[in-house]
Amino acid sequence: MSDELELWTVYDSPIDLPGRFVARKWLLDQPTNELLQDKTLEGLRAKLPQGLTRLERSPQDDPKIVETWI
């Protein structure tokens, strides 16, 4: 198990997967190749690992970012 901080950033219809909600896993500030996807935000949230806390998007975030889970 890694001691690095794991984040899941949720995107609405990213360029590479239009029409889908996508969660991409980050370790600290480094993206990984892991992702989850679903056609609905609720469906995607159900696929995220248990025990995470939702963070609101910041105004300076990319407009396609919905939220981040830590």
Secondary structure, 3 states (H helix, E strand, C coil): CCCCCEEEEEEECCCCCCCCEEEEEEECCEEEEEEEEECCHHHHHHHCCCCCCEEECCCCCCCCEEEEEC
